[in-house]
Structures are given as structure tokens and as C-alpha cells.
Amino acid sequence: MNSLQLRIEALIRQIGLGTRYLSLVLVIVTALVVALRYLFNWAPIALQEIMTYLHAGLFMLGAAYTLQQEGHVRVDVFYQHMSERKKHWINLFGTLFLLLPTCIFIFVICLPYVQSSIEMNESSIEGNGLPYLFVLKSLLLILPVLLSLQGIAFIIQHGLALKSMNQAEGQ
């Protein structure tokens, strides 16, 4: 089980670290759009849509990594004063009863939306916009899958920690 957890976390880490390049490209494209608009009075729609794709990709692909690194906002008023055992239980139950059901809900709700976009080979409504809008919309499915994978890694991690605590107390 531990090797599965480590493989999942390595995958999430690689994807998360890869998203940092999206932020760099996003800054460059944004600067280019601003420069073109104010220097040449030209605002290409495709570049503006690329900014949207990059922005969505940055957040949707980086969310699981942020969760892995415990970078999401949480209310620590009570949590910080709890024992390690209680923290493991809260993380385990929070993953099982909040994170995973939310991910399943997002996936189920978004699946028909993304499927119809793929089937119609949806592209931008703008004449000179980007084709393949379904690529952007597919991030709506990738997000819950990555978060669920990280959730599975958390379940293994906290389950093993609780098991080792119980074994240590039993001896």
C-alpha cells in the first residue's frame, strides 16, 4: 500500500511542479497582450484565450499538488491543538466524506458537458479564436481525478499512520 501512495504522490508532485512553467508562460503571454494592446492598439483574441487556457490549467492541474503540500486554506483554530491521532482521523474522515464525494460530484456533473464539447469538436465562438475548446473543458474532469488520486494517497498515509500508532500502543 505504501508503494501505491508513493507512486501517486510522485505523479501529483511531477504534475504540480510542471504547472510552475504554466505560470511563467502566463506572465509572458499577459505581458505580450498588454504590450500589443497599448503599443500597437492590437488585441489578438487567440492570445487572450491562451491566457484563459493557461490560467485554468495552472489552477486545475495544480490543485492536487497544493493539497498534497497542505497549501489549501483550512481553519487551524482547533486543528493545531489536536493530538497527532486526532489529526490523522480528521484528515482520513475529511478525505473520505468530503473530498472524494465532492470529486465524484464534480466529475459526474461535468462529464456530459465535456463529452458534448468533444463530440461537436467545439472551438471558440470568436472567429479568430482558438480551436479545441474541449481541451480546456477537459480540465474539469482532470481536476477531480487528480484530487481523488491525492485523496487515495491521503487515505493510505493516514490509515497507515493510525495503524502504526495502534500497534505501538499495543506493545
Rosetta constraint file for C-alpha pairs under 8 A:
AtomPair CA 1 CA 5 HARMONIC 6.43 0.50
AtomPair CA 1 CA 156 HARMONIC 6.81 0.50
AtomPair CA 2 CA 6 HARMONIC 6.21 0.50
AtomPair CA 2 CA 156 HARMONIC 7.00 0.50
AtomPair CA 2 CA 157 HARMONIC 7.47 0.50
AtomPair CA 3 CA 7 HARMONIC 6.11 0.50
AtomPair CA 4 CA 8 HARMONIC 6.14 0.50
AtomPair CA 4 CA 153 HARMONIC 7.54 0.50
AtomPair CA 5 CA 9 HARMONIC 6.10 0.50
AtomPair CA 5 CA 152 HARMONIC 7.50 0.50
AtomPair CA 5 CA 153 HARMONIC 4.60 0.50
AtomPair CA 5 CA 154 HARMONIC 7.75 0.50
AtomPair CA 5 CA 156 HARMONIC 6.34 0.50
AtomPair CA 5 CA 157 HARMONIC 7.01 0.50
AtomPair CA 6 CA 10 HARMONIC 6.00 0.50
AtomPair CA 6 CA 153 HARMONIC 7.62 0.50
AtomPair CA 7 CA 11 HARMONIC 6.23 0.50
AtomPair CA 8 CA 12 HARMONIC 6.21 0.50
AtomPair CA 8 CA 149 HARMONIC 6.52 0.50
AtomPair CA 8 CA 150 HARMONIC 6.77 0.50
AtomPair CA 8 CA 153 HARMONIC 6.35 0.50
AtomPair CA 9 CA 13 HARMONIC 5.91 0.50
AtomPair CA 9 CA 68 HARMONIC 7.55 0.50
AtomPair CA 9 CA 150 HARMONIC 6.71 0.50
AtomPair CA 9 CA 153 HARMONIC 6.73 0.50
AtomPair CA 10 CA 14 HARMONIC 6.13 0.50
AtomPair CA 11 CA 15 HARMONIC 6.27 0.50
AtomPair CA 12 CA 16 HARMONIC 5.92 0.50
AtomPair CA 12 CA 64 HARMONIC 6.55 0.50
AtomPair CA 12 CA 65 HARMONIC 5.68 0.50
AtomPair CA 12 CA 68 HARMONIC 7.87 0.50
AtomPair CA 12 CA 146 HARMONIC 7.18 0.50
AtomPair CA 12 CA 150 HARMONIC 7.11 0.50
AtomPair CA 13 CA 17 HARMONIC 5.92 0.50
AtomPair CA 13 CA 65 HARMONIC 5.86 0.50
AtomPair CA 14 CA 18 HARMONIC 6.03 0.50
AtomPair CA 15 CA 19 HARMONIC 6.40 0.50
AtomPair CA 15 CA 61 HARMONIC 6.85 0.50
AtomPair CA 15 CA 62 HARMONIC 7.22 0.50
AtomPair CA 15 CA 65 HARMONIC 7.50 0.50
AtomPair CA 16 CA 20 HARMONIC 7.27 0.50
AtomPair CA 16 CA 61 HARMONIC 6.63 0.50
AtomPair CA 16 CA 62 HARMONIC 4.92 0.50
AtomPair CA 16 CA 63 HARMONIC 7.85 0.50
AtomPair CA 16 CA 64 HARMONIC 7.36 0.50
AtomPair CA 16 CA 65 HARMONIC 4.88 0.50
AtomPair CA 16 CA 66 HARMONIC 7.60 0.50
AtomPair CA 17 CA 21 HARMONIC 7.97 0.50
AtomPair CA 17 CA 65 HARMONIC 7.93 0.50
AtomPair CA 18 CA 22 HARMONIC 7.41 0.50
AtomPair CA 19 CA 23 HARMONIC 6.77 0.50
AtomPair CA 19 CA 57 HARMONIC 7.64 0.50
AtomPair CA 19 CA 58 HARMONIC 5.60 0.50
AtomPair CA 19 CA 61 HARMONIC 6.78 0.50
AtomPair CA 19 CA 62 HARMONIC 6.13 0.50
AtomPair CA 20 CA 24 HARMONIC 6.64 0.50
AtomPair CA 20 CA 58 HARMONIC 7.61 0.50
AtomPair CA 21 CA 25 HARMONIC 6.21 0.50
AtomPair CA 22 CA 26 HARMONIC 5.92 0.50
AtomPair CA 22 CA 54 HARMONIC 6.02 0.50
AtomPair CA 22 CA 55 HARMONIC 7.83 0.50
AtomPair CA 22 CA 57 HARMONIC 7.45 0.50
AtomPair CA 22 CA 58 HARMONIC 5.98 0.50
AtomPair CA 23 CA 27 HARMONIC 6.20 0.50
AtomPair CA 23 CA 54 HARMONIC 7.44 0.50
AtomPair CA 23 CA 55 HARMONIC 7.65 0.50
AtomPair CA 23 CA 58 HARMONIC 6.60 0.50
AtomPair CA 24 CA 28 HARMONIC 6.38 0.50
AtomPair CA 25 CA 29 HARMONIC 6.06 0.50
AtomPair CA 25 CA 54 HARMONIC 7.75 0.50
AtomPair CA 26 CA 30 HARMONIC 5.96 0.50
AtomPair CA 26 CA 51 HARMONIC 6.01 0.50
AtomPair CA 26 CA 54 HARMONIC 5.96 0.50
AtomPair CA 26 CA 55 HARMONIC 6.95 0.50
AtomPair CA 27 CA 31 HARMONIC 6.11 0.50
AtomPair CA 28 CA 32 HARMONIC 6.16 0.50
AtomPair CA 29 CA 33 HARMONIC 6.13 0.50
AtomPair CA 29 CA 47 HARMONIC 7.08 0.50
AtomPair CA 29 CA 50 HARMONIC 7.86 0.50
AtomPair CA 29 CA 51 HARMONIC 6.67 0.50
AtomPair CA 30 CA 34 HARMONIC 6.22 0.50
AtomPair CA 30 CA 48 HARMONIC 7.92 0.50
AtomPair CA 30 CA 51 HARMONIC 6.72 0.50
AtomPair CA 31 CA 35 HARMONIC 6.05 0.50
AtomPair CA 32 CA 36 HARMONIC 6.02 0.50
AtomPair CA 33 CA 37 HARMONIC 6.06 0.50
AtomPair CA 33 CA 43 HARMONIC 6.44 0.50
AtomPair CA 33 CA 44 HARMONIC 7.58 0.50
AtomPair CA 33 CA 47 HARMONIC 6.76 0.50
AtomPair CA 33 CA 48 HARMONIC 7.03 0.50
AtomPair CA 34 CA 38 HARMONIC 6.13 0.50
AtomPair CA 35 CA 39 HARMONIC 5.55 0.50
AtomPair CA 35 CA 40 HARMONIC 7.55 0.50
AtomPair CA 36 CA 40 HARMONIC 5.19 0.50
AtomPair CA 36 CA 41 HARMONIC 6.35 0.50
AtomPair CA 36 CA 42 HARMONIC 5.46 0.50
AtomPair CA 36 CA 43 HARMONIC 6.28 0.50
AtomPair CA 37 CA 41 HARMONIC 4.49 0.50
AtomPair CA 37 CA 42 HARMONIC 4.75 0.50
AtomPair CA 37 CA 43 HARMONIC 5.12 0.50
AtomPair CA 38 CA 42 HARMONIC 7.66 0.50
AtomPair CA 43 CA 47 HARMONIC 7.88 0.50
AtomPair CA 43 CA 48 HARMONIC 7.73 0.50
AtomPair CA 44 CA 48 HARMONIC 6.63 0.50
AtomPair CA 45 CA 49 HARMONIC 6.18 0.50
AtomPair CA 45 CA 126 HARMONIC 7.47 0.50
AtomPair CA 45 CA 128 HARMONIC 6.49 0.50
AtomPair CA 45 CA 129 HARMONIC 5.54 0.50
AtomPair CA 46 CA 50 HARMONIC 6.12 0.50
AtomPair CA 46 CA 128 HARMONIC 6.48 0.50
AtomPair CA 46 CA 129 HARMONIC 4.61 0.50
AtomPair CA 46 CA 130 HARMONIC 5.52 0.50
AtomPair CA 47 CA 51 HARMONIC 6.40 0.50
AtomPair CA 48 CA 52 HARMONIC 6.65 0.50
AtomPair CA 49 CA 53 HARMONIC 6.28 0.50
AtomPair CA 49 CA 129 HARMONIC 6.95 0.50
AtomPair CA 49 CA 130 HARMONIC 6.84 0.50
AtomPair CA 50 CA 54 HARMONIC 6.08 0.50
AtomPair CA 50 CA 130 HARMONIC 7.83 0.50
AtomPair CA 51 CA 55 HARMONIC 5.97 0.50
AtomPair CA 52 CA 56 HARMONIC 6.05 0.50
AtomPair CA 53 CA 57 HARMONIC 5.98 0.50
AtomPair CA 53 CA 136 HARMONIC 6.02 0.50
AtomPair CA 54 CA 58 HARMONIC 5.95 0.50
AtomPair CA 55 CA 59 HARMONIC 6.53 0.50
AtomPair CA 56 CA 60 HARMONIC 5.85 0.50
AtomPair CA 56 CA 136 HARMONIC 7.51 0.50
AtomPair CA 56 CA 139 HARMONIC 7.68 0.50
AtomPair CA 57 CA 61 HARMONIC 5.51 0.50
AtomPair CA 57 CA 62 HARMONIC 7.68 0.50
AtomPair CA 57 CA 136 HARMONIC 7.76 0.50
AtomPair CA 57 CA 139 HARMONIC 6.97 0.50
AtomPair CA 58 CA 62 HARMONIC 5.69 0.50
AtomPair CA 59 CA 63 HARMONIC 5.80 0.50
AtomPair CA 60 CA 139 HARMONIC 6.32 0.50
AtomPair CA 60 CA 140 HARMONIC 7.50 0.50
AtomPair CA 60 CA 142 HARMONIC 7.47 0.50
AtomPair CA 60 CA 143 HARMONIC 5.23 0.50
AtomPair CA 61 CA 65 HARMONIC 7.89 0.50
AtomPair CA 61 CA 139 HARMONIC 7.64 0.50
AtomPair CA 61 CA 142 HARMONIC 7.44 0.50
AtomPair CA 61 CA 143 HARMONIC 6.29 0.50
AtomPair CA 61 CA 146 HARMONIC 7.67 0.50
AtomPair CA 62 CA 66 HARMONIC 6.16 0.50
AtomPair CA 63 CA 67 HARMONIC 6.20 0.50
AtomPair CA 63 CA 143 HARMONIC 7.33 0.50
AtomPair CA 63 CA 147 HARMONIC 7.16 0.50
AtomPair CA 64 CA 68 HARMONIC 6.10 0.50
AtomPair CA 64 CA 143 HARMONIC 7.64 0.50
AtomPair CA 64 CA 146 HARMONIC 5.79 0.50
AtomPair CA 64 CA 147 HARMONIC 4.83 0.50
AtomPair CA 64 CA 150 HARMONIC 6.20 0.50
AtomPair CA 65 CA 69 HARMONIC 6.19 0.50
AtomPair CA 66 CA 70 HARMONIC 6.11 0.50
AtomPair CA 66 CA 71 HARMONIC 4.95 0.50
AtomPair CA 66 CA 72 HARMONIC 6.24 0.50
AtomPair CA 67 CA 71 HARMONIC 5.84 0.50
AtomPair CA 67 CA 72 HARMONIC 5.85 0.50
AtomPair CA 67 CA 147 HARMONIC 7.83 0.50
AtomPair CA 67 CA 150 HARMONIC 7.63 0.50
AtomPair CA 68 CA 150 HARMONIC 6.69 0.50
AtomPair CA 75 CA 79 HARMONIC 7.28 0.50
AtomPair CA 76 CA 80 HARMONIC 5.34 0.50
AtomPair CA 77 CA 81 HARMONIC 7.62 0.50
AtomPair CA 78 CA 82 HARMONIC 6.78 0.50
AtomPair CA 79 CA 87 HARMONIC 6.80 0.50
AtomPair CA 82 CA 86 HARMONIC 6.02 0.50
AtomPair CA 82 CA 87 HARMONIC 6.32 0.50
AtomPair CA 83 CA 87 HARMONIC 6.31 0.50
AtomPair CA 84 CA 88 HARMONIC 6.21 0.50
AtomPair CA 85 CA 89 HARMONIC 6.33 0.50
AtomPair CA 85 CA 162 HARMONIC 6.66 0.50
AtomPair CA 85 CA 165 HARMONIC 7.72 0.50
AtomPair CA 86 CA 90 HARMONIC 6.08 0.50
AtomPair CA 87 CA 91 HARMONIC 6.10 0.50
AtomPair CA 88 CA 92 HARMONIC 5.98 0.50
AtomPair CA 88 CA 158 HARMONIC 5.30 0.50
AtomPair CA 88 CA 159 HARMONIC 7.73 0.50
AtomPair CA 88 CA 161 HARMONIC 7.35 0.50
AtomPair CA 88 CA 162 HARMONIC 6.82 0.50
AtomPair CA 89 CA 93 HARMONIC 6.03 0.50
AtomPair CA 89 CA 158 HARMONIC 7.40 0.50
AtomPair CA 89 CA 162 HARMONIC 7.84 0.50
AtomPair CA 90 CA 94 HARMONIC 5.73 0.50
AtomPair CA 91 CA 95 HARMONIC 6.00 0.50
AtomPair CA 91 CA 154 HARMONIC 7.63 0.50
AtomPair CA 91 CA 158 HARMONIC 7.14 0.50
AtomPair CA 92 CA 96 HARMONIC 6.21 0.50
AtomPair CA 92 CA 154 HARMONIC 7.08 0.50
AtomPair CA 92 CA 155 HARMONIC 5.63 0.50
AtomPair CA 92 CA 158 HARMONIC 6.04 0.50
AtomPair CA 92 CA 159 HARMONIC 7.14 0.50
AtomPair CA 93 CA 97 HARMONIC 5.73 0.50
AtomPair CA 93 CA 98 HARMONIC 7.64 0.50
AtomPair CA 94 CA 98 HARMONIC 5.15 0.50
AtomPair CA 94 CA 99 HARMONIC 6.43 0.50
AtomPair CA 95 CA 99 HARMONIC 4.71 0.50
AtomPair CA 95 CA 100 HARMONIC 6.01 0.50
AtomPair CA 95 CA 151 HARMONIC 5.83 0.50
AtomPair CA 95 CA 154 HARMONIC 7.31 0.50
AtomPair CA 95 CA 155 HARMONIC 6.97 0.50
AtomPair CA 96 CA 100 HARMONIC 5.70 0.50
AtomPair CA 96 CA 101 HARMONIC 7.40 0.50
AtomPair CA 96 CA 151 HARMONIC 7.86 0.50
AtomPair CA 96 CA 155 HARMONIC 7.60 0.50
AtomPair CA 97 CA 101 HARMONIC 6.23 0.50
AtomPair CA 98 CA 102 HARMONIC 6.07 0.50
AtomPair CA 99 CA 103 HARMONIC 6.18 0.50
AtomPair CA 99 CA 147 HARMONIC 7.83 0.50
AtomPair CA 99 CA 148 HARMONIC 7.44 0.50
AtomPair CA 99 CA 151 HARMONIC 6.99 0.50
AtomPair CA 100 CA 104 HARMONIC 6.15 0.50
AtomPair CA 100 CA 147 HARMONIC 7.99 0.50
AtomPair CA 100 CA 148 HARMONIC 5.86 0.50
AtomPair CA 100 CA 151 HARMONIC 6.78 0.50
AtomPair CA 101 CA 105 HARMONIC 6.08 0.50
AtomPair CA 102 CA 106 HARMONIC 6.15 0.50
AtomPair CA 103 CA 107 HARMONIC 6.11 0.50
AtomPair CA 103 CA 144 HARMONIC 4.59 0.50
AtomPair CA 103 CA 145 HARMONIC 7.23 0.50
AtomPair CA 103 CA 147 HARMONIC 6.99 0.50
AtomPair CA 103 CA 148 HARMONIC 6.35 0.50
AtomPair CA 104 CA 108 HARMONIC 6.07 0.50
AtomPair CA 104 CA 144 HARMONIC 7.02 0.50
AtomPair CA 105 CA 109 HARMONIC 6.00 0.50
AtomPair CA 106 CA 110 HARMONIC 5.97 0.50
AtomPair CA 106 CA 140 HARMONIC 7.73 0.50
AtomPair CA 106 CA 141 HARMONIC 7.67 0.50
AtomPair CA 106 CA 144 HARMONIC 6.55 0.50
AtomPair CA 107 CA 111 HARMONIC 5.83 0.50
AtomPair CA 107 CA 140 HARMONIC 7.32 0.50
AtomPair CA 107 CA 141 HARMONIC 5.53 0.50
AtomPair CA 107 CA 144 HARMONIC 6.10 0.50
AtomPair CA 107 CA 145 HARMONIC 7.78 0.50
AtomPair CA 108 CA 112 HARMONIC 7.74 0.50
AtomPair CA 109 CA 113 HARMONIC 7.68 0.50
AtomPair CA 110 CA 114 HARMONIC 6.17 0.50
AtomPair CA 110 CA 140 HARMONIC 6.42 0.50
AtomPair CA 110 CA 141 HARMONIC 6.71 0.50
AtomPair CA 111 CA 115 HARMONIC 5.97 0.50
AtomPair CA 111 CA 141 HARMONIC 6.86 0.50
AtomPair CA 112 CA 116 HARMONIC 6.04 0.50
AtomPair CA 113 CA 117 HARMONIC 6.39 0.50
AtomPair CA 114 CA 118 HARMONIC 6.22 0.50
AtomPair CA 114 CA 134 HARMONIC 6.49 0.50
AtomPair CA 114 CA 137 HARMONIC 5.83 0.50
AtomPair CA 114 CA 138 HARMONIC 5.96 0.50
AtomPair CA 114 CA 140 HARMONIC 7.75 0.50
AtomPair CA 114 CA 141 HARMONIC 7.86 0.50
AtomPair CA 115 CA 119 HARMONIC 6.08 0.50
AtomPair CA 116 CA 120 HARMONIC 6.17 0.50
AtomPair CA 117 CA 121 HARMONIC 5.99 0.50
AtomPair CA 117 CA 122 HARMONIC 5.16 0.50
AtomPair CA 117 CA 133 HARMONIC 7.42 0.50
AtomPair CA 117 CA 134 HARMONIC 5.24 0.50
AtomPair CA 117 CA 137 HARMONIC 7.64 0.50
AtomPair CA 118 CA 122 HARMONIC 6.46 0.50
AtomPair CA 118 CA 134 HARMONIC 5.39 0.50
AtomPair CA 121 CA 132 HARMONIC 6.43 0.50
AtomPair CA 121 CA 133 HARMONIC 7.70 0.50
AtomPair CA 121 CA 134 HARMONIC 6.90 0.50
AtomPair CA 122 CA 131 HARMONIC 7.15 0.50
AtomPair CA 122 CA 132 HARMONIC 5.92 0.50
AtomPair CA 122 CA 133 HARMONIC 5.42 0.50
AtomPair CA 122 CA 134 HARMONIC 5.95 0.50
AtomPair CA 123 CA 129 HARMONIC 7.70 0.50
AtomPair CA 123 CA 130 HARMONIC 6.31 0.50
AtomPair CA 123 CA 131 HARMONIC 4.23 0.50
AtomPair CA 123 CA 132 HARMONIC 4.94 0.50
AtomPair CA 123 CA 133 HARMONIC 4.61 0.50
AtomPair CA 123 CA 134 HARMONIC 7.28 0.50
AtomPair CA 124 CA 129 HARMONIC 5.20 0.50
AtomPair CA 124 CA 130 HARMONIC 5.48 0.50
AtomPair CA 124 CA 131 HARMONIC 5.90 0.50
AtomPair CA 124 CA 132 HARMONIC 7.64 0.50
AtomPair CA 124 CA 133 HARMONIC 6.13 0.50
AtomPair CA 125 CA 129 HARMONIC 7.03 0.50
AtomPair CA 132 CA 136 HARMONIC 7.68 0.50
AtomPair CA 133 CA 137 HARMONIC 6.48 0.50
AtomPair CA 134 CA 138 HARMONIC 5.87 0.50
AtomPair CA 135 CA 139 HARMONIC 7.04 0.50
AtomPair CA 136 CA 140 HARMONIC 7.92 0.50
AtomPair CA 137 CA 141 HARMONIC 7.83 0.50
AtomPair CA 138 CA 142 HARMONIC 6.44 0.50
AtomPair CA 139 CA 143 HARMONIC 5.95 0.50
AtomPair CA 140 CA 144 HARMONIC 7.30 0.50
AtomPair CA 141 CA 145 HARMONIC 6.50 0.50
AtomPair CA 142 CA 146 HARMONIC 6.12 0.50
AtomPair CA 143 CA 147 HARMONIC 6.15 0.50
AtomPair CA 144 CA 148 HARMONIC 5.83 0.50
AtomPair CA 145 CA 149 HARMONIC 6.18 0.50
AtomPair CA 146 CA 150 HARMONIC 6.28 0.50
AtomPair CA 147 CA 151 HARMONIC 6.04 0.50
AtomPair CA 148 CA 152 HARMONIC 6.16 0.50
AtomPair CA 149 CA 153 HARMONIC 6.37 0.50
AtomPair CA 150 CA 154 HARMONIC 6.20 0.50
AtomPair CA 151 CA 155 HARMONIC 6.18 0.50
AtomPair CA 152 CA 156 HARMONIC 6.30 0.50
AtomPair CA 153 CA 157 HARMONIC 6.05 0.50
AtomPair CA 154 CA 158 HARMONIC 5.91 0.50
AtomPair CA 155 CA 159 HARMONIC 5.70 0.50
AtomPair CA 156 CA 160 HARMONIC 5.93 0.50
AtomPair CA 157 CA 161 HARMONIC 6.19 0.50
AtomPair CA 158 CA 162 HARMONIC 6.11 0.50
AtomPair CA 159 CA 163 HARMONIC 6.12 0.50
AtomPair CA 160 CA 164 HARMONIC 6.10 0.50
AtomPair CA 161 CA 165 HARMONIC 6.19 0.50
AtomPair CA 162 CA 166 HARMONIC 6.17 0.50
AtomPair CA 163 CA 167 HARMONIC 6.18 0.50
AtomPair CA 164 CA 168 HARMONIC 6.02 0.50
AtomPair CA 165 CA 169 HARMONIC 6.24 0.50
AtomPair CA 166 CA 170 HARMONIC 6.15 0.50
AtomPair CA 167 CA 171 HARMONIC 6.52 0.50
